[in-house]
Each structure stands twice: as C-alpha cells, then as structure tokens.
C-alpha cells in the first residue's frame, strides 16, 4: 500500500483550477503517464472514468469520481487490472486570487510491490503531476 499527499499554492482562481481537474478526458494532453482517459458513465452524483496509465507498468482501471464544485473532488476504484485500491482526493481552498491545493492518493497493488518502492513511485510522481497541472492551467 502506498499513500502520498502534497499541498501547494497555485497562482490561479479556484474555478479555473477546478475546471481543469474535472476535465478528465484532457488528461492525456498534459499528463505523460496517462495514455487514455474517457468518461464511461455519468449521473448527477458521480462520473465513472476509465483510465490507462503507465507507472511501473501499463494499467487499465475505472474510478468513480464525485465532486463538490469547486472545492472538492474525490474518487475510488471501481475495477482494474493492477490496483486493488486507488482512492484519491483533491481539496481546493481559495486564498485571494490564488488556490491552495491538497492532493491525496492511497493505492494498493494486486501484484507484489515492496512498500518502499510503491511509496517512492507514488510520491516521486506527485511533484511532476502538480507541475503539469500548473502548466496546463497557465496555458489556457
């Protein structure tokens, strides 16, 4: 099992940031580890997203995302070939014209991955992912 969390201040308004976070199908455009991402089901209370990512190996999985716009988006694993667990959370808090962003991730793998390696893979990818989100928002 691997858990990681990071908090950063983004120089963007909360609504602009939230709109990028919830635009799942655009993730492959700016997150190099995301091969594909598509909405496969949607209702008033949730969105199911099928993703294919490359971390230690290529993994395909479906998550169910829920939101409280524009301050919170969380998800949990529905099914997948690599993960036993993939739960995460975005929490956004407006700070003037900026936004404090907290991103949390909790994953567990179906295959054996030593805890230290799993934690390192998850925690090392967080700074790059946050930077990619900042760059994406800045380019819009």
Secondary structure, DSSP 8 states (H G I E B T S, - for coil): -EEEEEEEEESS-HHHHHHHHT-GGGHHHH-TTEEEEEEEEE-SS-EEEEEEEESSSEEEEEEEEEEETTTEEEEEEEEESSEEEEEEEEEEEEETTEEEEEEEEEEEESS---HHHHHHHHHHHHHHHHHHHHHHHHH-
